[in-house]
Amino acid sequence: MEDYTEEIRELIGRYYSPIATTDSWVCTYKSTLELLAMVVGVIPTTPVSEHDIYELMKEIGFAIELVEQEQGEAFLWKLYKKSEK
């Protein structure tokens, strides 16, 4: 079985960073499940789980923050995405 974590790491790293390096990076928040759903289109779901995404995000250095949402508070990953401007 292939190890898809490196490919997922590359995909997330291509569009997101754990820190804002310039003003062109915009803060956003995503759950582990949302990140898994993003890669399901190109990575088979059978060998990849939420646990894999969690471990990968911790390894890369993304922070977890408590975020206020419409339905209440939730702990989410803090990501910076390069602005399309």
Backbone torsions as a table, in degrees:
resi	resn	phi	psi	omega
1	MET	NA	136.8	-179.9
2	GLU	-73.7	152.6	174.5
3	ASP	-95.4	109.3	-176.1
4	TYR	-87.1	-5.6	-174.8
5	THR	-63.6	-35.8	179.2
6	GLU	-66.7	-38.4	177.8
7	GLU	-67.1	-40.7	177.4
8	ILE	-64.5	-42.5	177.3
9	ARG	-57.1	-43.4	-179.5
10	GLU	-67.2	-42.0	-179.8
11	LEU	-64.1	-47.5	179.2
12	ILE	-64.8	-43.5	-179.7
13	GLY	-65.5	-23.5	178.9
14	ARG	-68.9	-31.5	-174.1
15	TYR	-116.5	-18.0	-175.2
16	TYR	-130.7	154.0	177.7
17	SER	-136.3	148.9	176.5
18	PRO	-74.9	-14.2	178.0
19	ILE	-134.9	153.4	176.2
20	ALA	-88.1	115.3	-178.4
21	THR	-87.9	-22.4	176.6
22	THR	-144.7	176.1	178.1
23	ASP	-68.7	-12.6	-177.8
24	SER	-81.9	0.8	178.4
25	TRP	-97.2	130.7	-176.9
26	VAL	-109.9	132.3	179.9
27	CYS	-73.5	135.9	175.6
28	THR	-143.8	163.3	-179.4
29	TYR	-128.1	138.5	178.7
30	LYS	-141.6	149.1	175.4
31	SER	-84.9	164.8	175.8
32	THR	-59.3	-41.2	179.6
33	LEU	-64.8	-39.1	177.5
34	GLU	-63.8	-40.9	178.7
35	LEU	-65.6	-40.5	176.6
36	LEU	-61.2	-44.0	179.8
37	ALA	-61.6	-32.0	179.8
38	MET	-65.9	-35.3	-176.5
39	VAL	-93.3	-11.0	-178.7
40	VAL	-60.1	-27.1	179.1
41	GLY	-64.3	-24.2	-178.1
42	VAL	-123.8	-16.4	-179.7
43	ILE	-112.8	130.4	176.9
44	PRO	-58.4	138.7	-176.4
45	THR	-75.6	-24.6	-175.0
46	THR	-59.2	-49.4	-178.2
47	PRO	-84.8	-4.8	-175.3
48	VAL	-115.6	133.9	-179.5
49	SER	-130.5	174.8	175.2
50	GLU	-59.0	-35.2	178.8
51	HIS	-59.9	-42.0	178.4
52	ASP	-61.8	-43.1	179.5
53	ILE	-64.2	-43.8	178.8
54	TYR	-57.8	-51.4	-179.5
55	GLU	-59.1	-43.1	-179.7
56	LEU	-63.2	-45.0	-179.7
57	MET	-63.7	-38.6	176.7
58	LYS	-65.1	-43.7	179.9
59	GLU	-61.4	-42.2	-178.7
60	ILE	-69.0	-29.1	177.3
61	GLY	107.0	17.7	177.5
62	PHE	-72.1	142.2	-179.4
63	ALA	-89.9	155.1	173.9
64	ILE	-107.9	130.8	179.5
65	GLU	-131.5	152.0	175.0
66	LEU	-82.5	121.9	-173.3
67	VAL	-121.5	134.7	176.0
68	GLU	-79.2	127.5	177.9
69	GLN	-126.4	172.0	179.7
70	GLU	-55.9	-41.1	-176.9
71	GLN	-89.9	7.9	179.3
72	GLY	124.9	-166.1	-178.9
73	GLU	-88.4	151.0	176.8
74	ALA	-150.2	146.3	172.6
75	PHE	-83.3	125.3	-177.7
76	LEU	-134.5	159.9	174.9
77	TRP	-74.9	135.2	176.1
78	LYS	-94.3	119.3	-179.2
79	LEU	-125.2	152.3	171.9
80	TYR	-114.0	128.3	179.9
81	LYS	-113.8	136.3	179.4
82	LYS	-65.2	129.4	-178.8
83	SER	-65.4	146.8	-179.8
84	GLU	-82.3	0.5	-176.2
85	LYS	-61.6	NA	NA
